Amino acid sequence: MNKSKNESIFSINPLYQYMEQTWRLMDKVVKLSQKPGINLQNSPPFILDILPDTYQHLRNIAKNYENNFQVLLNNNYFSLYINNLRSKCHQTIKLLKCLSKISCKSIDSEKFLLLRRSMNKISLVHSHMLLELKAIFPSGIYIKNNFKITKTDAATWWSTVIGDDRSIIQWKTFKLAFSKEHKICSSIEAIALKTTINLTCNDHISIFEFDVFTRLFQPWKTILQNWKFLAITHPGYYAFLTYDEQKMRLSEFINKKGSYAFRLSCTRLGQWAIGYVTNSGLILQTIAQNKSLFQALHEGQQENMYIYPDGKDYNPDLTPFLNTESKIKVAITEEQFETYCTIGTTYELCKICANNNKDLVVEPCGHYMCSECFESWTNAQRSKKTCPFCRSTIKDISSVAIDPFHHINDLCKSKCVNIDQDETTDNPQSSTFQEKEKMNIEEDLIIFNDQINFKDFSNKDLNLSNLTEMNIFSDQQASENVLNADKSILICEQTSTKLENKTTDECSILVKEGFKKYHVDRTLAITKNDIDMARNILNNFALK
């Protein structure tokens, strides 16, 4: 964390002077952490990794705003962050000094263990702060109103009640707004809720912390009840616990197979880490990915893996909470129906494999696909999981049920299918939903663009050699899924005639290059007669 001489430019204005004072505090923490006798474990959260990373990210921010430091001065989030970082550094320094005073003979004393526990907690807070800073200032630039809350209904609430332009809000203000949506019954409950949400311990709630909370305790409509059950009454829950601490805790029940506990993952914030004792007496930990904690615990109970929460004989019944996790219902409008008819497919058909219907949505980007394609795609990715369409980070997924458009005689009066009132439904009136729907249609229409690298699929059923057999351009698939309605037939015939008249020259050129006419017609329809894009698509998928 040493600064070079040419970086002294940052000390010209008061803000950077204040930041340099903060960096000196961070440097002091690092030096104290390396003293003999401290013996910090090199496992997450490791303060000697966190603070240098924090320092570097702050330097990037300072450099990006060196010619416009007033923007940072006026940024409420950044001011609160720096003040909180200084406060946490002072706390850490105090803890480290106390730890260094305790002799090796007292290493097992109650006081030493208490200090070590406090050190682990403050390290977790530093880790949370770093992850939050990177989310609010990606690449060192303030994200403004571009942060995407993972869950659509939670995102709508924040946008409507708090405001898209606010990345952080005082706890008191947040509590009042949140309580209007989900009634907080007592001051004790409010304090407990604050402890869970406010991961950076600064008396404010950021949009990042809200996103983490709503992912952990989903679904939104019952989020307070979910939180009470999991974080207040469930004996298996531990707050601010590290990997090593959870393992040590479960070692007390090494002879009680099926003992388990769960905590917030510190490396994958927003996901749950579940530790458990196996039948062979091993202690393993797993991350509950792409499912709620209720689902993960229920599946573990069914497999006799999670039987004794924190070694206790009573294992709470999860059934009432499993019933609340209904699928998101998506209604197809007449306009969407007609749009997809023009390219010989349906809205509900997965555009990756063209075999299965879409049954899940990737969050927060909002792209739909089938479970098989999602599993194949994510299994092929070794580290960071990204959406196959837009390459944005996958934070979560939700199950969806897409109702096909019902062709009836009075088509004009039936703008969308009816939806059961007691089921979770994406609101067609919400701006968030409309933006995602528009994006999905646009993505589907250019699905064969080289933006998607299908070579990343490792599953044998979804490799490049099988793409030509995926019924992407299949007449049979189109007739089975679309042409069963008289009007859709008429639409397709009319569109086909128009395309034939407009694309004769382009079609002839591509056919002469060796591509099959049927594939050329379909590709030109998708690319809106862009011959270069069509040629690129046809070459990529070897459709000759």
N, C-alpha and C positions, 0 to 999 in steps of 0.2 A: 504493500500500500504506500510505498515511498513516492513522493511527487517529484518530477523533474523540474529543473530550473525554469524552463520555458513555460511551465504551467502556472507560474506566479501571476500571469495575466489575470487569472480568475480572482485575485485578491483586490482588484481595483475597486469593485463596488461592494456595498455593505452586505448584500445577499450572499455573495461568494465568500466574503470574510466569515460570515456566520456558518456557511457550509464547511469551510476549512477548519473552523473550531470543532465542528461535529466530526470531521474526519480524524482530527487529532484524538478525540475521545474514542473513536472506533479503533484507532491504532493502539491506544492504551489497553483496550480490552483484549486485543490480539496478543500483545506482549505479556499481559498478566496470565492469559490462558496457556501460555507456553512455559510458565514457571514450573520448576520441579515440585512435585507433590500434588499438582492440580489433576494431572492424569485424566484429561477428558477423553472419552471413548470416540474413536474415529468412525462414527456411524451417525446417520441422520437423526436429529438435526445437529450438525457439527459446526460450532461457532467459528472455527478457523477456516471453514469453507464459506459460510454464510456472509460474514462481514467483508471479506475481500470482494466477493461478488456484488454485495450491496454498494461498496465503495466505487467499483468500476461502473456500475449502472448510474450512480449519481454523477460521476465524472462525464459520462456520455450526455446526461441531461444538461449539465452545466455548459458543456461545449455547444450543444444544439441551441442554447438560448443565450450565449455570451453576447450577442449583438442586440438582444431584446430581453434583458433580464427583468424588465418591468412586468412581462407576462408571467414569469415565475412568481414575482412578488405578489401579484394579484390572484394567483392560483390558490384557492382555499385548500384544496387537497394537499398540495405540495407543502404549504406552510405547516399544516397539521402534521404531515408526515415527518418533516425535519424536527419539529418540536418533540414528537413522540419518540423518534430515534434517539435524540439526545437524552431524553428521560430514561429510556430503556438501557442506554449505554451506562449512565450513572448507576442504575440499579445493578447492572451486570458487574461493573467495577467493584461495587460494594460487596457483592456476593463472592467474587473471586478473591478479594482481600481476606474475607472471613475464612474461606476454604484454605488459603495458603498458610494461615496461622495455626490450623489444626495439625498436630503432629501425626505421623504415620501410625503411632500407637493408638490414636483415637479414631482411626479410619472406620471402625465399626460402631462408633458411638451414635447415639440417637441424633445428636446435634449435627454431626457430619452428614448422616443420611438425609436429614431434613434440608441441609444446605445443598446437597447434591440434587435432591428432588427439585428444589427451587431453581437451581442452575439449568436443569433439563427443561423446566417450564419456560424460563426466560429465553432459552435457545429456540424453543418452539415458536415463541412470539416473534423473535427475530426472523425466523424462517417464514412465518406468515406475512410479516411486513415486506420481506423481499419479494415474495410471490405477488403480493398486492401491488407493489411498486412497478413490477414488470408488466402487470396487467393494465394498470392505469397509464403508465408511460412506456408502452412497447417501443423498443429501439430508441428510447430516450425522448420520445415525442408524446405530448399529452394526447390522450385518446379522444377527448371531448365527449361527444354523445355517440360514439361509435362502439362502445362496449356492448357486447351482446349477452344479455342474461339468458341462460340456457333454456329454462322452462318458459314457454310462451305466455301462459296465464300469469306467471310471476312477473315477466317482463312487461306485460300490459299494465299490471298494477303499479309497478315502479314508474313507468312512463306517465300514467294518468295522475297518480297521487303525488309522487315525489318530483317527477320531471326529468326528461331526458338530459337536460343540461346540468344536472347535479350528480356528481360522482360520489359525494359524501354528505352526510346529514347528521346533526346532533342526535344522540340517543333519545332524548326526551321528545323531540319532534317526531322521530321515527316511531317511538312507542305509541304515541297518540294516534298516528295515522294507521299503524298496523292493528291497533286494538279495535278500530272501527270495522276492520275487515274480519279479524279473528280476535274475539274478546279475551283480553287478559284479565283474569279474575282477581288477582291480589298483587300487592307490592312484592311479596316474596317470589311469586311466579315471575314477575317482571325482572327481578334481579337475576333469577336463574336463567331466564331467556337471554338477557343481555350477556351473561357469561358465556353462553353458547354461541351467540351470533358475533359478538365483538372479539374476533380472533386476535386483533392487534392491541386490545386493551387500552383504548384511547378515548373512551366515552363518546365515540362517534361510530356510525354504521356506514361503511362504504358500499358502493354498488357491487364491488368484488365480494365482500363478506356476505351480502344479501344473496348473491348468486350461489355461493358455496352452501349457505344455509338451506336454500330452497332445493338444491340438488340432493343434499343429505337427507332431508326430511320430507321429500315429495310423497304424495301429490299436494299441490298448492291448496286445493279446496279443503283439505283436512290437516293442513300442515301443523297447526298448533296441537291438535290431538296426537298426531304422529310424534311430535317432539316430546310431549309429556310422557307418552308411553315409552319411548326409546331412551330419552336422556334423563328422565326423572324417576320413573318407576321400574325400569328394566334393570335387574341386577348385573347384567353383563356389560353395561356401558361404562367407559372410563373417559374422562375429559383430560386433555393436555397430557397424554401418555405417549411415550416414545416406544419404538420397536423393542428396544432392550428391556424397558420397564415392563412391557406387556409380557414378554417372554419370562422374565423373572417372576412376575405375578402368577403365571400359569404353572410354573415349575413347582409351586406348592401343591398342585393337584395332579402331579405326574402319574399317580396311581389311580386316578379317577378318569378313565377314558371318556371322552365326550365333553369334558369341561371346556368352556370357551369364554371369550371376552371380545368386545369390539371397541374400536376407537376411530378417530379421524386419522386418515392417512396423512402423514406430514409431507411425503414426497408427491402424492397425488391428491392435493387438497380438493375436496368435493366428493371424494370416494371414501368408502369404509374399508378398514383393515380388520379382518377377523382372525384372531388367534385361537387355536384349539389343540387339544391333546388327542393324538391318534391312538388307535388300538394297539400299536406297537410301542407306545410310550414316548413318541416324538412330539415335539411342540412345533407346529407349523403355522404360518400366517399366510393369508390369501387376501387379495383385493376383490371386493364385490364389484365387478365391472358390468356395465350395461344393464343393470337391474337395481331395483330398490333394495334396501336392507331387509325389508319384510320378506321379499321374495328369496333373497339369499339365505336368511335364517330359516325360512320354512323349508327350503330345499335341503339345507343341512340337517334339519330335524328329521326329515323323511329318510335321509341316508344314515341316521344315527351318528352324525358327526358333531352336531351342536345340541347337546342334551342338558348339560349342567352349567348354567350361566354363572361365571365366577366360582365354580365348584359347588353351587347350591343345587339342592334337589328340585326346587320349583322352577319350571321352565314356562314362562308366560305363553298364553294362547295367542297366536298371531292371526287367527282366522278372521276376526272382524276387520282387520286392517287390509287383509288380502282382498276382501270383497270390494274395497273402495278403489282399487286400482283398475278401473274400467278402461277400455281402449279409447283413444281419441277417435271420434267419428268425423269423417271428412265427407262432405256432400259435393257431388259434381254438378256444376251448373250446365245449362244448355249451351252456353258459349264455349265452355271447356270441352264439352262433348263434341261440338261441331269442329273445334280447332283440331282435335286429335283425329277426327274422321278424315280430315284433309290429308293426313299422312298415313292413313291406313292402319291406325292402332287405337288404343284406348288409354284414357288417363290412368286407370288403375293398374295397367300392365307395367311391370318392372322394366325399365329401359336399359338395364344392363344385360339381363339374360333373355328378356322377351318371352319367358316361359311362365313365370310365377307372377302373381299379383303383388303389388306393394303392400307390405304389412308392418313397416316401421318407418319412423322418421328420425333422421340424424339431427342432434341438437348441438349448438344453437343455430346452425345454418339453415335447417328446415328441409333438406332434401329427402325424398322418399325412395325406398328400394325394398326388395324382398329380403327376408332373413338369411336365406342361403347365400346371396351375393354379399351381404354385409359381413357374414362370418368368414367367407372366403377372402374377402378383401382385407379385413382386419388381421386375420391369421397370417397373411402374407407380409404384413408390416411388422418389423421387429421392434421398433421403438415407439415413436410418436404416432398415434392413430389419427389419420386424417380422412376427410370425406373424399370418396372417389370422384365426385363431381367438381368440387371447388377447392379441395385440398386444405380447407380450414380444419382446425383441431376439433376432434370429436370429444365433447364433454360428456354426453349421455345419449341415450336413445329412448324412444317411447313407442309402444305398440299402437298401430292405427288400424281402423276398419274403414275402408273406402267404399261407400255405397255407389254402385254403378248408376249412371243416369237412366231413369226409367222412361222409355219412349211410350208416350200415350197419345191419343188422338188430339187432345187439346194441348199441344206442345208449348204454345206460347204462354199458357197459364201456369205451367209447371216449370218454374225457374230453377228449382232444386228439390231434392228428395226430402221427405219428412224425416225428422230425427227425434228419437225418444228423448223426452225432456230430462229424464233421470240419468242420461249418459253424458260423459264428458265430450264436449263438442268444440271444435275450433270455431270461434265467432267470425263469420264472414264480414262483419262490419268493422272489426278491429284492423287498424292500420298495419300492425305487425303481421297478422294473418294474410292480409291482402298482398303485402310486399313479398312474403314467402311463396304465396300461390303464383304470383306473377313470375317470380324467379324460377319456380319449378317448371312452369310451362316453357319458359325460354330455354332452360337447361335441357328439357326433353326434346325440344325442336332442333337443337344442335348437338344431340347426344353423341353423335359419331365423330365429332370434331376431335382433333388430336389432343385436346385438353385432357382427355381421359386416357391414361396409359394402361391398357388392359394387360400388358405384359407383366404387370405387378402381381396378377393373380397367380397363386401357386396351386390352387385346387385344380385337379385334373379335369374337372367338369367345366372349368371356366378359364381355360388357357386359350392362347391366340389361335391355335389350330382348330379349335372347336367353334370359333366365333361365327364362321359362315354357316354353322348348323344351328344357330340360336334362334332361327325364325325371325331375324331382324327385318328381313325383307320378304317374309313369307305371306303369300296370298291366302294360304289356309288359315294362318293365325289371324290375319285381318278379318277374314270372313267370319271366323268363329267368334271374335270379340267385338266386332263393330257392325258388320253389314247385315245384322239381323233385324234392323229397323228400316222401314221404307224410306224415311226421310234421310237417314244416313247414307243409304244407297244413292239417293238422288244427289246429295251433297258431294259424295265421292266421285260420281260420274261427271258432275259439272266441273269440279275442280280438276279432274283428270283431263278433261277436254281443254280447259284453259292452259294447263301446264304444257300440254302437247303442242299447242299453238305457239307458246312463248319460248319453249326450250328446244325447238327443232335443231337450230344451229349448234347449241351447246351439246345436245344429245349426240348429234352426228359426230362431232369432234371426239367425244369421249368413247363412243362405240368404235371409232376407227383406231383408237389407242388400245383396243382389246378388251374393254369392259363390257359386261353383258347389259343389254338395253334395259332390262327390267330394273337392275340395280342402279343404272344411271338415272332413270326416271325418278326413282324413289329418292336418290341422293340429291338430285337437283331440286326436288320439291322441299326437302328438308333445309337445304342451304339457300333457298330462295333464288335459285339460278346463278349462284356464285360458282363459276366453273372451276376456279382455282381451289376453293375450299372443297368442292365436290371431288376433284381429282385427288386431293390430299387424303380425303376420307377413303375413297376407293382403293388408293395405293396402300394405306395403312392396314386395311383389312383384306388385302389381296383378293378383291372381288372381281377376278377375271375368269 
